[in-house]
């Protein structure tokens, strides 16, 4: 029955990830007024998702080298790129407020937080708010801090 609509498990997974109800839904940028607040919101949301079935389904696709390139590209388009754009927007807003160094508003810096969360999710049963706060306070804020 399942394969009447989706011919492969990969097609089913992609449909589920893109579904507005059970998938990742709409990616909304936070506006907390601070880089720390925005990063806590974004990474906290990602941490909660990674602890849910949809996140557990996504995790192997992001961490296994055996993932077919076309499947990874589609997951990147549906999930990674929209989140990455929001983090970049938050970094640019922080630069405009004087909270972040303009040189830190790069795609590589924007990818650090989510990558650390995926790594932590691989090593831990559950991602806690403390883990999110540590990533933000110990890694991201020092990495993006204005330089004299």
C-alpha positions in Angstrom: 0.0 0.0 0.0 2.8 2.4 0.9 4.4 2.2 -2.5 1.3 3.2 -4.5 2.1 6.8 -3.8 5.9 6.6 -3.3 7.9 4.2 -5.4 10.9 4.1 -3.0 11.6 4.5 0.7 13.6 7.6 -0.3 10.6 9.2 -2.0 8.5 8.6 1.1 11.2 10.1 3.4 11.5 13.2 1.2 7.7 13.6 1.1 7.7 13.3 4.9 10.5 15.8 5.4 8.8 18.4 3.2 5.3 17.9 4.7 4.2 21.1 6.5 2.6 19.1 9.4 4.9 16.2 10.1 8.0 17.4 8.3 10.1 20.5 9.1 7.4 22.9 8.1 8.1 26.6 7.6 11.4 28.0 8.6 10.8 31.2 10.5 13.6 33.6 11.6 13.6 34.6 15.2 13.7 38.2 16.2 14.7 38.2 19.8 16.8 41.3 19.6 20.1 39.6 20.3 22.4 37.1 18.6 22.4 34.9 21.6 18.7 34.8 21.8 18.3 34.1 18.1 20.9 31.3 18.2 19.3 29.7 21.3 16.0 29.8 19.6 17.3 28.3 16.3 19.5 25.6 17.8 17.0 24.8 20.5 14.4 24.2 17.8 16.8 22.0 15.9 17.8 20.1 19.1 14.1 19.4 19.8 13.5 18.2 16.2 16.5 15.9 16.3 14.9 14.2 19.4 11.7 13.6 17.4 11.0 10.9 14.9 11.5 13.3 11.9 14.9 14.3 13.3 15.9 10.7 14.0 15.0 9.9 10.3 17.2 12.8 9.1 20.2 12.1 11.2 21.5 9.0 9.3 21.1 11.0 6.0 23.4 13.7 7.4 26.1 11.5 8.9 26.5 8.4 6.7 28.7 8.5 3.8 26.6 5.9 2.0 23.7 8.3 1.5 23.1 8.6 -2.2 24.3 12.1 -3.5 20.9 12.9 -5.1 19.1 12.1 -1.8 21.5 14.2 0.2 21.1 17.1 -2.2 17.3 17.0 -1.9 17.5 16.8 2.0 20.0 19.7 1.8 17.5 21.7 -0.3 14.5 20.9 1.9 16.1 21.2 5.4 19.7 22.4 5.5 19.6 25.3 3.1 16.5 27.1 4.6 18.0 26.8 8.1 21.4 28.0 6.9 19.8 31.0 5.4 18.1 31.9 8.6 21.4 31.6 10.6 23.1 33.8 8.0 20.2 36.4 8.4 20.7 36.3 12.2 24.5 36.8 11.8 23.9 39.8 9.4 21.4 41.3 11.9 23.9 40.9 14.7 26.6 42.6 12.6 24.2 45.5 12.0 23.5 45.8 15.7 27.3 45.7 16.4 27.1 42.4 18.2 29.1 40.4 15.7 32.2 40.9 13.7 31.4 41.3 10.0 34.1 38.8 9.1 32.2 36.2 11.1 29.1 36.4 8.9 30.2 33.5 6.7 28.6 30.3 5.5 31.2 28.3 7.4 30.5 30.0 10.7 26.7 29.7 10.1 27.2 25.9 9.7 29.1 25.4 13.0 26.1 25.3 15.4 24.0 22.9 13.5 27.0 20.6 12.8 27.9 20.5 16.4 24.3 19.6 17.3 24.3 16.7 14.8 27.6 15.5 16.3 26.2 15.8 19.8 23.0 14.0 18.7 25.2 11.1 17.5 26.9 10.8 20.9 24.0 11.4 23.3 20.5 10.0 23.8 18.9 13.4 24.1 20.0 16.9 23.4 19.4 19.2 26.4 19.0 22.9 26.7 22.3 22.9 28.5 24.0 21.4 25.4 22.5 24.1 23.2 23.5 26.9 25.6 27.1 25.5 25.8 27.3 25.5 22.0 26.0 29.1 21.8 28.0 30.5 24.8 31.3 28.6 24.5 31.6 28.3 20.7 29.3 30.6 18.6 29.4 33.8 20.6 33.2 33.8 21.0 33.5 32.9 17.3 31.4 35.8 16.2 32.3 38.4 18.8 33.3 41.8 17.5 37.1 42.2 17.3 39.0 45.2 18.4 
